[in-house]
Amino acid sequence: MIHVGDSALTLDDFSEILFKEKGVALDIAAVEKVAVNYRFLKKFSANKLIYGINTGFGPMAQYKVSEENLLQLQYNLIRSHSSGGGNLLSPVLVKAVMIARLNSLMQAYSGVHTDVAELLTELINKNVSPCIYEHGGVGASGDLIQLAHLALVLIGEGEVIFEGETYPSMEIYNRLGIKPLTIHIREGLAILNGTSAMTGIGMVNIIQARKLLEWSVMLSAMINEIVEAFDDHYSYELNVVKKHKGQNKIAEMLREILTGSKMIRDRSEHLYNPDNLDQEVFQDKVQEYYSLRCVTQVLGPIYDTIAQAEKVVVDELNSVNDNPVIDHQNKNIFHGGNFHGDYVSLEMDKLKIAVTKLSMLSERQLNYLLNEKLNHKFPPFVNLGVLGFNFGMQGMQFTATSTVAENQTLSFPMYVHSIPNNNDNQDIVSMGCNAALMTKKVIDNSFEVLAIQMMTVLQAIDYLDCVARLSPNTKQVYNAIRKIFPKFIEDLPKYKDLERVKTYFEQSDPVISVRSGVIAASNGSSLVNGL
């Protein structure tokens, strides 16, 4: 069980709940704090004008709501803002949203009854997924539309996805013995008014971006290996004189992956030999193309960007992003804008741009392998059949190229794309949920591009018949992926192979961790300690 409320959640905690089926439990002391906070609000709000309790919302806040309509006001807010459009969020993303909202409410600054936390915990643990739509939130008064759909399910309305099928919420509640939420004071506003949709999706993006980077480092190592590149471009000595953590981390990972390779060459043995000076034109390429030689300089900034995004989004996950803030310790209520999503929006845009660059590196490395005029080593399109009659990886390159082009267009930042709305009450907004969803699309696309690159690398290895000369780590990857994508010579449809390799990348434990520098076996045990 992962306990919520007793300490800050980490990215690893989040990943354990989402992908390792760890359950969620509420810390008892934290639940009591939520209860104390609720009782304070109930007492403090008597005979006072407090936004969202006895007033309208947003630009309608100047209108007072009568005593007999206070609870109905919260239901009206939920129902009126359940107005999303577009596709439904996947159950994984919805679970991430629920974890983020639960963790924020458990900070005990939202004035909610403990029933809200207990119901969210029950839905998370029973894998009941509220139907939440992609379109709607502008990320300024929180992710209002997405979180309204969450609140709609909490009060027993709307629809849920359960075991892959869509049902009316109450049908599943009745089947599982779940009691819907009853509004006590301000639960409607407290659920809607936060950054939990963009934050939850952002957390998933960071988890997957980390995995993408790990596979990109592996593929970069493998292509350098099979073209028998020189080892100095990822050496400690060359990279340490650049003071960036990411660059040196990537270099270290490459050295670990390629330890034991019989293909990587030492420059001093091949080019520093005096006999080579007699040549007018060197047969050996003195330096590799940038997509092979500058891997540490290209992937290093991406490493640093992911690390920065993790710090910011995890901080947001463990923050109070409600309005107003109900502070029972200082016995006051503070109005402001903690629901504004600029922190997450900016990090998602930076992450999206970084991942697009990662996909561009993959596409260039792929093109190098496919173009015999560049590599002077492989047949065109790494075609293992009859040239002109068979086509090898030719068709798959189109998919990679078009997908990278889509990434480049999607990389326009949402952070600077504010459009005022809400009768100009929300006159500068973050578009944070849009930013997070577009980043997810770029990440999904990039897994596809890397899968095509991996398929090509494996074909190249078989063309060279060099499996025995690979490093132990790259050989392990070769063997694992050849089980789901066998060597091919004759032309056959490749779209199902692509989906299998892409899914493997998305779901498998990484071979090398960008966080610990440890190369892990498929069962998770450590093979080489990288730090």
N, C-alpha and C positions, 0 to 999 in steps of 0.2 A: 504493500500500500504506500502511496505517496500522500503525505499529510499536507493539507492546505491550511494556512493560517498561522502556523507556528514559526515558520521561517520563510525566507524568500525562495520562490521556485526558480530553478535553474533551467537552462536549455535541455540538459540531460533528463531532468525530472519530466519536463514536458514531453520529450521524445519517448520516455518509458511509458507514460500514460497513453500516448497516441499509437505507438507502434509495437509496444511490448505487452499491451493489455494489462498494465498495472492499474489497480483500482485507486480510487480517490477516497480519502478519509478526512473528516474535519477535525482539526485540533480542538479539544474540549475547552481549553482556556480561551482560544480565539472565538469560539462560538459564544461564550459568556460575554466577551467584549462586544460582539455584535448585538447581543441581547441588551446590554447596558446602554449601548449607543441608541438602540431603538427606543428604550424607555425614556432616555433623555429627550429625544426628539418629541415624543408624545407629550411630555410635560412642558417642554420649552415652547412648543408651537401654539399652545393655548393662548388666545387673545393677542396673537402677533400676526403681522402680515409677512408671510414667508413664500418666496417664489416656488411655484410648483406644488404647493400644499393647499393654499387657499387663493391662488391666482391662476390665470391662464398661463399658457406657455409661449415662449419666444416673444414676438411682437404683441401678443395678446396678453402679456403679463400685467398690463394696466387695468385689466378687468378682474374684479374680485369675484370669487366663487362662494356661493352660500354654503353654510354649514352642512345642510342636508345633501349637498351634491359633491362633497369632497372625495368620497370613495369612487363615485361614478366618474369623476374627473379623470382618475387614473386609468379606468377602463376605456374611457373615450380616447385618451392619448394613445393607448396601445392599439386599439382598433383602427383609429384614423390613420396611424402611421404604418400600418401593415399594408404597404402599397408598393412592395418591391416588384421588379420585373427581371427579365432575362432568365438565364439558367439558374437552377438550384445549386447551391454550394454542395460539394461532395460531403458525405458523412464525416470524413476525416477533418475537413476544414470546419464543419459545424461543431465537432467535438472540441477542436482547438478554440473556437469562439467561446464555447461554454466554460472551458477551463479558465480562459482569460477573464471572463466576467465573474466567475465564482471567486477567483483569487482577488480581484479588485474589491468585491463586496465584503470579503473576509478581512479586509483591512480595518473594518469597523468605523467607517466615516460616511456611510451612506444612509443611515437611519432606517434600514430595512429590518423586517422581522426575520428571525432565523429560519422560518419556513422556506424562504427563497433559497438559501444556501443548501438546505437539506434536499429540496426538490432538484436543484441543479446537480447535486452529487448523485442522486438516484438516477437521473437521466444519463449522466456520464457513465456510471458503472453498469447500467443495463443496456448501453449502446442504443438508446432511443435518440434519433436524430431529428430535431425540428427542421421543417422545411424553411430554409432561408434563401432568399434570392440574391443574385450578384448585384443587381442594379438598385441604386437608391441613395446610399449614403454619400454625403459630401465631406464627412470627416471633420466637422467643426463643432456642432453641438453633439459630438459623439457620432457613432455609426447608427443614427436614429432608425433608419429603415430596416437594416439588417437585425438590429437588436429588438425592434418592435415585433418582428416575426418570431424571434425567440420568446419574447414576453407573451405573445399570443398563444403559443403552445403551453407556456407555464400556467396560464389561466384556463387551460383545457380546450382552447379553440385551435383553429388552423389544422395543419396536417404534420405528420411525422413520417420519417422513413425508419422502418424496423425490419431487420433481416432481409433487406433488399427490396422491400415493397412499401408503397405509400398507403397510409391509413389516416382517417380522422384521428386527431389526438386522443379523444376520449375513448375510442375503441381500444387503443393500446393501453391507456391508463387503466381501463376496467380489466383488461386481460392480465396486466401485471400488478394490479392492486396499488396503483399510484394515485395519490390524491392531488388534484390541481390546486394551484395557488389561489388563496383568497387575499385580496388587497387589504392592508392594514392602515397604512398612512400614505406613503409615497413610493411604493414598490414599482409602479409603472415608470415613473420618471427615473428612478434609480437604476432600473434595468436598461432603459434606452440611452441614458445620458452617459456614454463612455466610449472609449476607443477599443473595445474588446474585439470587434470584428477584424479591424485592420491589424491589431496586435496578435490575435490568434493565427490569422493567415500569415502574418509576418514571421511568426515563430516557425511555422511549417516551412516557409521559404528558406529560412536560415539553415534549418536542418538539412533540407534537400540541396541547398547551394554548397554546403560543406561536402556533401557526398559527391556532387558534381565535380568540385575541385579535386577531390581525391582521385576520381577516375581520370580527370584531365592530366594530372601529374603522372598517373600510371601510363596512360596512352602516350604522353610525351616521352616518357622513359623508353617505352617499347619501340617507338618509331626511331629514336636515336640509336637504339640497340640494333635494329634490323638493317639500318643503313650504315652500320659500323662507324658511327660518329666518334669524334675525339672526346675525351672525358674532361678537358679543362674548362669547358664553359659552365659546368655545374660543380666545379671544384670548390673546396672551402676557401682556398687562397684567392681565387678570382672574386668570389661573392662577398667575402668578409670585408673587403674595402668599400663596399656599398653598405651604408648603415641602416638599411631597411630590414625590419624583422621578417616581413613576408618573403622577400627575396631569399634571405638566408635560410628560412624554413623550407621553401620549395627546393632549394639546392640540396639541403640535407636529406629531404625525402627522396630526391632523385638518386643520391649516392646510396641510400639504403636499398632502394628498389633494385638498383643495378649491381649491387655487390655480388660477385661470383659470375658475372657475365663473361663469356668467352668471345663476345663480339665487339664490345666497346674497345676503342683503341687508345693507347697512350701516345700523345703527340711526339714525345721525345724519341720514341722507338721508330716512328715512321717518317716524320718530317724533319727531325733534327739530325738525321743521318747525312754525313758529308757527301755520300754518293749521290744524293738527290740534287745536289747543287749543279750537277752537270746538265740537268734537263732544262731546255728552253721553255717548254710547256709542261706544267705538272699534271700528271694523270690524276693524282689524288686531289680532291678539292681541299684547298688550304683551310677554308672556313665553311661551315654549313650555312644554308639559308636561315634567315632570321627566325622562321617558325620552328626550327629545330634548335638553333643556337641561343636564342633569347628567351627561352622558356622561363627562366627564373625571374627575368625582368618583366615579363608579361603576366605571369601567374602570381608573382609576389604582391603587386597591388591588389589583386583580387582576394588573396588571403587576408590582407590587412582590411579590406573593405568588409569582408564577411565578419571578421573579428569585431570591427567597430559597430556593425549592424547588430550583432549579438548583444553587445554591451547596452546599446540604446534601447533595443526592443525588450530585452529582459528587464531593464529598469522600468520601462512602461508597464510591463506585465505585473510588476510588484508595486505599482503606484496606485494612488487613488485618483481616478479620472472621472469623477462625478461632479455635479454642480446642483445645488450648493454643497459644500463640505460640512458635514455634521460633526462638530468637534465636541464630544462630551467631556473630554479632559479639560479643555479651556472654557467649557460651558458657553459655547457660542456657535453661530452658523455663519459661514463665510461664503459669499457669492463671488464667482469668478469664471474662469474658463479652462479648468483642468481637463475638460472633454476635448479640447482642441488637439488634432492629430498631427501637427507639423513634425514632431520628432520622428514618428513612424513613417510618415509620408516621405520625408527627405531620405531616410535610410533605405526605404524600399526603392526609390529612384536610383540611388547610388548603387545598390545591390543589382538592380536590373541592368544598369549600364555595364557593371563589372562582368556579369554573367554573359551579356551579349558579346563582350570582348573575348570571353572564354570560348564561346561558340565560334567566333571568328578565327581564333587560333586553331581550333579543331578543323574547321573547313580548309584552312590553308595547309595544315599538315596532311589532310586527306587529299587535297589536290596534288601535293608533292608526290604522294604515293601513286596516284592514278596517272600522272603525266610522265611518260617515259623520257621525254626530252629534258625534264628536270632531274629525275633521280638516276637515270642511266643504269638502272638496276633491275627494274621490273617490266614486264610486258604492259602495253597500254591497258589501263583500267584493271590492272592486276588480273588479267584474263588468263585463267589456267587452261582454257580450251583452245580452240582453233581461232586464230586472229581473223577477223572479218566474218567468221561464221558464228562464233560465240561472242558474248559481250561483257562477261565478268561483272564488275561493279559499276559499269557505265550508267545504267538506269538509276542506281541509288545516289549517284552524285547529284542528280537534279533535285532530289528530295532534300539533301543536305544544303545545297546552295539556296533553294527557295526558302527554307526554314530559317537560315541565318539572315536572309534579307528581311523576313518578317520580324525577327528579333530587332534588327536595326531600326525599323520603323516604330516598333513598340517602345523603343528606348527613349522616346520623347518624354521629358519629365512631367509628371502630374503635379508635383510640388509647386510649380510656377503657373499652374493652370486654374487658378481660383476664379470662380464665377459667383458673384453675390446672389443670394436668394433669401427666402423667408422674409419677404417685404423689406429686404436690405438690413434686417437684423443681423443675419450672418453675412456680413459684407466682405469678409476675407476668410476663406475656408482652405482646408488641407487636401481634400480629395484623397485622403489616406487609404481608404478601402479600395478605391480604384487603383491606386499605386500598388497596393499589395497584390491585387488580383492580376494586374498586368505583369508584375514581377513573377508571379506563379506561372503565367503563360510562357514567359521567356525561359524560365527554368525547365518547364516541361518540354519545350521545343529543344532546348540544349541537350537534354538526355537523348533525344532522338538523333541529333547530329553526332553525338559521341558514340552512340550505338552503331551508326553507319561507319564511323571511323574505325571502331573496334573490329567490325566484320571485315573491313579491308585489311587491317593489320594482320588478322589471323590468316587471311588468304595469302598475304605476302610472306608470312612465316612458312607456310606450306610450299610456296613456290621456291623458297630458298632451302627447304628441308633442313631447317636450322634449330629445331626444337631442342636438341641435345646441347646446343651452345648458348641457350638463353640463361639468364640468371634464374636462380630458384624461385624468385618472386614472380617474374614475368611468366615463367613456365607454369606456375600455379594458376595464373589467370588464364593462360592459353587453354589449359586442360579443363578448367571449370566452364568456360564459355563454349568450347567445342562440344560439350555435352548437349547444349541446347541449340547450337548452330554448327552443324557438321560442314566439313570441307565440301565445296561444290565445284564442278567443272562444267556440266551441262547447264543450260539456262532454264531456270525455274522461277516462279514468282517468289519474291523476297519479302513481301510486306508482313507476313506472319513471323518470319525470322527476325525482322526488325523489331516487331512488337515484343517478342520474347527477350531479345537482348536489352532493349530499353527497360522492360519491366525488371529484368535482373539487376540492372544498374540502380534503378529506383528503390528496390526492395532489399537487395543483399547488403550484408555488412561490408563496409569498405575494406579493401585490402590493406590500405595504409591510412592511418588517421592523421588529419591535419592538426588535430588538437594535441595528441600525445607524442606524435612521431613514432608510433609503434606499428610495425607491420603485423597484421593479424591473420591467423589462419581462418579458414571458412567456419570453424567451430568457435571462433572468438579467442582462441588462445594466442599468446604472444610468441612470435618467432624471433623477432629482432627488436631490441630496444634502441630506438633512434635518438634518444636524448641522453 
